[in-house]
């Protein structure tokens, strides 16, 4: 066994993750993969055997294909919804308050970390957070995507599962040129040795001890949190947008045939019959076409394809688009025939998926902060990080809004209550006494 060995669940899911990575990158990346996603026809293969050494026929076929950006559009919509959510957190210790504005290894705060985790979960359905400390013994979080978490093992201690081995694949700068971008692959291994955490960095055949120290405190657990779409267990879960990505790939393949057929339909093949080898037809050019002056006995014409299969190809392309939308992966109004209730039902279904993703992302961040607290010998029970996943802004009753506004003018209710109802479509949950306090507070703060 080597450090590069991968977990069986990783091997099973790797192909899907690579599809998602290319789908998010877009059309240029999909086309760069060439035959991985768009196979050559038998005729193209035969043509290359007979002299098309540069594959010009396939290149033209590839260039005409169109890959739809459904995955990118869906991600933009979903992350837009997530970015509107405001996390609620409680971090009392001064040693950890710096995480609020500086939680990641590149200097961003907890809100940005939360959005990044949600993005990783939408794309891959999995990611991980490692708690680490910098050279100044300040804790921070390193985010790893699904493709970087290549191996892991658990054991049972006192009836509870604990992570005893974790292998993370990382890319280090390996360029001798100041402006180069060459990298090398290294493996970071977190393991429990005699009940104490040990961290090693494997660079080829060499091994370096990278066990972090924080005030001499040794960890008796692995400071790593798995993040998933339905729970935060180490097991690999489902990929939310995989159905859409596969539908987009099938649409891409069909589009190549569709536009190839249109190309042949729009460019009929000319033919000439009845010319001997000794005959030399007179060819001149007028406008955009060539004029043939042929012997009396000869014939000419065009070979045109009827294109009867083009419409069937287009219908199947539309079916793939509908399949992507029905998967609940695009929260936008794309169907003009869809009723308001059907649209709302589709959005609610997608929001249900976002709901679990948001909850898992928040729980992972909270657990990571608690790990940092344990490392610093602080009380983790005084730490919390939660997010209320309310995506849909309810429509408010215009008559009730008018009554609340008039009530605020006359001092019967507060302006704060009016604005909360306008913003959320919901009346505040506090009691009458609390509302009176709001009214009195606003009255006292009003200028004379």
C-alpha positions in Angstrom: 0.0 0.0 0.0 1.2 3.5 -0.9 0.3 7.0 0.2 -1.2 7.5 -3.3 -3.8 4.7 -2.8 -7.4 5.9 -2.9 -10.4 4.9 -0.9 -12.9 2.6 -2.8 -15.6 5.3 -2.5 -13.3 7.9 -4.0 -12.6 5.6 -6.9 -16.3 5.0 -7.5 -17.2 8.7 -7.4 -14.1 10.2 -9.1 -15.5 10.0 -12.7 -18.6 11.9 -11.6 -16.5 14.6 -9.9 -14.4 15.0 -13.0 -17.5 15.5 -15.1 -18.7 18.1 -12.7 -15.4 19.9 -12.7 -15.4 20.1 -16.5 -19.1 21.1 -16.6 -18.5 24.0 -14.3 -15.4 25.1 -16.4 -17.7 25.4 -19.4 -17.6 24.8 -23.2 -13.9 25.4 -23.7 -12.9 22.8 -21.2 -15.5 20.3 -22.6 -14.2 20.7 -26.1 -10.6 20.5 -25.0 -11.3 17.0 -23.8 -12.3 16.1 -27.4 -13.2 12.4 -27.7 -13.8 12.0 -24.0 -17.2 13.7 -24.4 -17.7 13.7 -28.2 -16.7 10.6 -30.0 -15.6 10.4 -33.6 -17.9 8.8 -36.2 -16.9 5.7 -38.1 -16.5 7.9 -41.2 -14.2 10.3 -39.5 -12.0 7.4 -38.2 -11.8 6.0 -41.8 -11.1 9.4 -43.3 -8.1 9.8 -40.9 -6.8 6.4 -42.0 -7.1 7.5 -45.7 -5.3 10.8 -45.4 -7.0 13.2 -43.0 -3.9 13.0 -40.7 -4.7 16.3 -38.9 -8.3 15.3 -38.2 -9.8 18.4 -40.0 -13.2 16.7 -40.4 -13.5 16.0 -36.7 -12.2 19.5 -35.8 -15.1 21.0 -37.9 -17.6 18.6 -36.3 -16.3 19.6 -32.8 -16.3 23.3 -33.5 -20.0 23.3 -34.6 -21.1 21.6 -31.3 -22.6 23.7 -28.6 -22.3 22.9 -24.9 -25.1 24.6 -22.8 -24.0 26.5 -19.7 -26.9 25.2 -17.6 -24.6 24.1 -14.7 -22.9 27.5 -14.5 -26.2 29.4 -14.7 -27.7 27.2 -11.9 -24.7 27.7 -9.7 -24.9 31.4 -10.1 -28.6 31.4 -9.2 -28.1 29.1 -6.2 -25.1 30.9 -4.8 -27.0 34.2 -5.2 -29.7 32.8 -2.9 -27.1 31.5 -0.4 -25.2 34.8 -0.4 -28.3 36.6 0.9 -28.3 34.4 4.0 -26.7 36.0 7.1 -25.0 33.6 9.5 -25.6 33.9 13.2 -22.6 33.1 15.3 -21.5 33.3 18.9 -17.7 33.4 19.6 -16.9 34.8 23.0 -13.3 34.0 23.3 -10.9 36.8 22.1 -8.5 34.0 20.9 -11.1 33.0 18.3 -12.9 36.2 17.4 -10.3 36.9 14.7 -11.8 34.0 12.7 -14.9 36.1 12.0 -13.0 38.3 9.5 -9.9 36.1 8.9 -10.9 32.4 8.9 -9.4 31.0 5.7 -5.8 30.4 4.6 -6.1 33.3 2.1 -7.5 35.8 4.6 -11.3 35.7 4.2 -14.0 35.5 7.0 -16.6 33.0 8.0 -19.3 34.4 5.7 -17.0 33.8 2.6 -16.0 30.4 3.9 -19.7 29.5 4.3 -20.4 30.5 0.7 -17.4 28.5 -0.6 -18.5 25.4 1.2 -22.0 25.7 -0.3 -20.4 26.1 -3.7 -18.3 22.9 -3.3 -21.3 21.0 -2.1 -23.4 22.0 -5.0 -20.6 21.1 -7.5 -19.2 17.9 -5.9 -21.5 17.1 -3.1 -18.6 16.9 -0.7 -15.6 18.8 0.7 -13.7 19.1 3.9 -12.4 21.6 6.5 -9.0 21.1 8.2 -8.2 23.1 11.3 -4.6 24.3 11.2 -2.4 27.0 12.8 -0.1 29.5 11.0 3.5 30.5 12.0 2.1 32.8 14.6 0.0 30.0 16.3 -3.2 31.6 15.0 -5.8 29.0 14.0 -7.4 29.0 10.5 -9.4 26.7 8.2 -8.1 25.1 5.0 -10.9 24.0 2.6 -10.3 20.8 0.5 -12.5 19.8 -2.4 -13.7 16.3 -3.1 -10.9 15.4 -5.5 -8.3 16.3 -2.8 -9.6 14.0 -0.1 -8.3 10.7 -1.6 -8.2 8.3 1.4 -9.6 8.0 4.9 -10.1 5.4 7.7 -12.2 5.3 10.8 -11.9 3.2 13.9 -14.2 2.6 16.9 -13.2 4.0 20.3 -15.6 3.4 23.1 -18.4 2.7 20.8 -17.9 5.9 18.8 -16.3 6.3 15.4 -13.2 8.4 15.1 -11.1 9.4 12.1 -7.7 7.7 12.4 -6.2 8.3 8.9 -6.7 11.0 6.4 -4.7 11.6 3.1 -5.0 14.9 1.4 -3.6 15.6 -2.1 -2.1 19.1 -2.5 -0.4 21.1 -5.3 2.8 22.9 -4.4 4.5 25.5 -6.5 7.4 23.9 -8.3 8.4 26.5 -10.8 12.0 27.8 -10.9 10.8 30.7 -13.0 9.5 33.7 -11.1 6.5 33.9 -13.5 5.9 30.2 -14.0 3.1 28.1 -12.7 4.4 24.6 -12.6 3.3 22.6 -9.7 4.1 19.3 -8.0 1.7 16.9 -6.2 2.3 16.2 -2.5 0.3 14.3 0.0 -0.5 15.4 3.5 -1.2 12.6 5.9 -3.1 13.0 9.2 -3.0 10.0 11.4 -3.4 9.0 15.1 -0.2 7.5 16.5 -0.5 6.2 20.1 -3.6 8.4 20.5 -1.9 11.6 19.4 -2.2 13.4 16.1 0.7 13.3 13.7 0.9 15.2 10.4 3.4 14.2 7.7 4.0 15.6 4.2 5.0 13.1 1.5 6.9 14.5 -1.5 7.8 11.6 -3.6 10.1 9.3 -1.6 10.8 11.9 1.1 8.7 12.4 4.3 8.6 15.5 6.4 7.0 16.0 9.9 4.4 18.7 9.7 2.6 18.2 13.1 1.3 21.6 14.2 2.0 23.0 17.6 -0.2 25.4 19.5 1.1 26.3 23.0 2.5 22.7 23.3 -1.0 21.3 23.1 -1.1 17.9 21.5 -4.3 16.8 19.8 -6.0 13.5 20.6 -8.4 13.8 17.6 -8.1 14.6 13.9 -9.1 18.3 13.4 -10.9 17.6 10.1 -14.6 18.0 9.3 -16.2 16.3 6.3 -19.0 18.3 4.6 -21.9 16.6 2.7 -25.2 17.5 1.2 -27.4 15.6 3.6 -25.0 14.9 6.5 -21.3 15.4 7.4 -20.2 11.8 7.6 -17.0 10.7 5.8 -19.1 8.6 3.4 -19.4 9.9 -0.2 -22.9 11.2 -0.9 -24.8 12.3 -4.0 -23.8 15.1 -6.4 -26.7 17.6 -6.6 -26.1 18.9 -10.1 -24.8 15.6 -11.7 -28.1 14.9 -13.5 -28.0 18.4 -15.1 -24.4 18.0 -16.1 -25.1 14.7 -17.8 -28.1 16.1 -19.6 -26.0 19.0 -20.8 -23.3 16.5 -22.1 -26.0 14.6 -24.0 -27.4 17.8 -25.4 -23.8 18.7 -26.4 -23.4 15.4 -28.3 -26.8 15.8 -30.0 -26.0 19.4 -31.0 -22.9 18.2 -32.8 -25.0 15.9 -35.0 -27.7 18.5 -35.3 -25.4 21.3 -36.6 -23.5 18.8 -38.7 -26.7 17.8 -40.4 -27.7 21.5 -40.9 -24.2 22.1 -42.4 -24.7 19.3 -45.0 -28.2 20.4 -45.7 -27.1 23.9 -46.4 -24.2 22.8 -48.6 -25.4 20.4 -51.3 -22.8 18.3 -53.1 -22.6 19.1 -56.9 -22.2 16.2 -59.4 -21.3 16.0 -63.1 -21.9 13.0 -65.4 -21.0 12.3 -69.0 -17.6 13.9 -69.2 -14.7 11.9 -70.7 -11.2 12.2 -69.5 -10.3 14.1 -72.6 -13.1 16.7 -72.0 -12.0 19.9 -70.3 -15.1 21.7 -68.9 -15.0 25.5 -69.0 -15.3 26.8 -65.5 -15.7 30.5 -64.8 -16.8 32.4 -61.7 -19.7 34.8 -61.2 -20.8 36.2 -57.9 -20.3 33.6 -55.2 -20.8 30.6 -57.5 -18.8 28.8 -60.2 -20.3 28.6 -63.7 -19.7 25.3 -65.6 -19.7 25.1 -69.4 -20.2 21.4 -70.1 -20.4 19.2 -73.3 -23.9 18.6 -74.7 -24.0 15.0 -73.7 -23.2 15.6 -70.0 -25.4 16.2 -67.0 -25.0 17.9 -63.7 -27.0 18.5 -60.5 -26.8 18.6 -56.7 -27.0 15.8 -54.2 -29.1 17.1 -51.3 -30.1 15.3 -48.1 -33.7 15.5 -47.1 -32.8 16.2 -43.4 -35.7 14.1 -42.1 -33.7 13.2 -39.0 -32.8 16.7 -38.1 -36.1 17.4 -36.4 -35.8 14.2 -34.4 -32.4 15.3 -33.2 -33.8 18.7 -32.2 -36.7 17.0 -30.3 -34.2 14.9 -28.4 -32.1 18.0 -27.6 -35.3 19.6 -26.1 -35.9 16.5 -24.1 -32.5 16.7 -22.5 -33.1 20.3 -21.6 -36.4 19.4 -20.0 -34.7 16.5 -18.1 -32.2 19.0 -16.7 -34.9 21.4 -15.6 -37.0 18.6 -14.1 -34.0 17.5 -12.0 -34.7 20.7 -10.0 -31.2 22.1 -10.7 -32.1 25.4 -12.2 -34.2 27.9 -10.2 -35.1 30.3 -13.0 -38.3 30.8 -15.0 -37.4 29.1 -18.3 -40.8 27.7 -19.3 -43.3 30.2 -20.5 -46.1 27.6 -20.3 -45.4 26.7 -16.7 -48.0 27.9 -14.2 -47.1 29.9 -11.2 -47.9 27.0 -8.8 -45.8 24.6 -10.8 -42.9 27.1 -10.9 -43.2 27.6 -7.1 -43.3 23.8 -6.6 -40.2 23.4 -8.6 -38.4 26.2 -6.7 -39.5 24.7 -3.4 -38.1 21.4 -4.4 -34.7 23.0 -5.2 -34.8 25.0 -2.1 -35.3 21.8 -0.1 -31.9 20.6 -1.5 -30.3 24.0 -0.7 -31.8 23.8 2.8 -29.9 20.6 3.7 -26.7 22.0 2.0 -26.9 25.2 4.0 -27.5 23.3 7.3 -24.6 20.9 6.7 -22.3 23.8 5.7 -23.1 25.7 8.9 -22.8 22.6 11.0 -19.3 21.9 9.6 -18.1 25.4 10.3 -19.4 25.3 13.8 -17.7 21.9 14.4 -14.4 23.3 13.0 -14.5 26.3 15.3 -15.2 24.0 18.2 -12.2 21.9 17.3 -10.1 25.1 17.3 -11.5 25.9 20.8 -10.6 22.5 22.1 -7.1 22.9 20.7 -6.8 26.2 22.6 -8.2 24.5 25.8 -11.4 26.7 25.6 -15.0 25.8 26.3 -16.5 24.7 22.9 -20.1 24.8 24.3 -19.9 28.6 24.1 -19.5 28.6 20.4 -22.2 28.4 17.7 -22.6 29.1 14.0 -26.0 28.8 12.5 -27.8 29.9 9.3 -31.6 30.2 8.8 -32.1 28.8 5.2 -35.1 31.0 4.3 -34.8 31.6 0.5 -38.2 32.6 -0.6 -39.4 36.1 0.4 -43.1 35.8 1.0 -45.5 38.3 -0.7 -47.0 40.6 1.8 -50.7 41.6 2.0 -50.9 45.2 0.7 -53.9 46.0 2.9 -52.1 44.8 6.1 -49.0 46.7 5.1 -51.1 49.8 4.7 -52.7 49.3 8.1 -49.2 48.8 9.7 -48.0 52.0 8.0 -50.9 54.0 9.2 -50.6 52.5 12.7 -46.9 53.5 12.8 -47.8 57.1 11.8 -50.4 57.2 14.6 -48.1 55.5 17.2 -50.2 52.3 17.5 -47.4 50.1 16.3 -43.7 50.6 15.5 -42.1 51.5 12.2 -39.7 48.6 12.8 -42.6 46.1 12.7 -43.8 47.7 9.5 -40.5 47.4 7.8 -39.9 43.8 9.0 -43.3 42.8 7.5 -42.4 44.5 4.2 -39.0 42.8 4.0 -40.1 39.3 5.1 -43.8 39.0 4.5 -44.2 37.9 8.1 -45.3 39.6 11.3 -42.8 39.7 14.1 -43.1 36.9 16.6 -42.8 39.0 19.7 -45.7 39.7 22.1 -47.7 42.9 22.7 -45.4 44.2 25.5 -42.4 44.0 23.3 -44.3 46.0 20.6 -45.1 48.7 23.1 -41.4 48.9 24.0 -40.6 49.4 20.3 -43.2 52.2 20.0 -41.9 54.0 23.1 -38.3 53.7 21.9 -39.2 55.2 18.5 -41.2 58.0 20.2 -38.3 58.9 22.5 -35.8 59.0 19.7 -38.0 61.2 17.5 -36.9 64.9 17.2 -39.0 67.5 18.9 
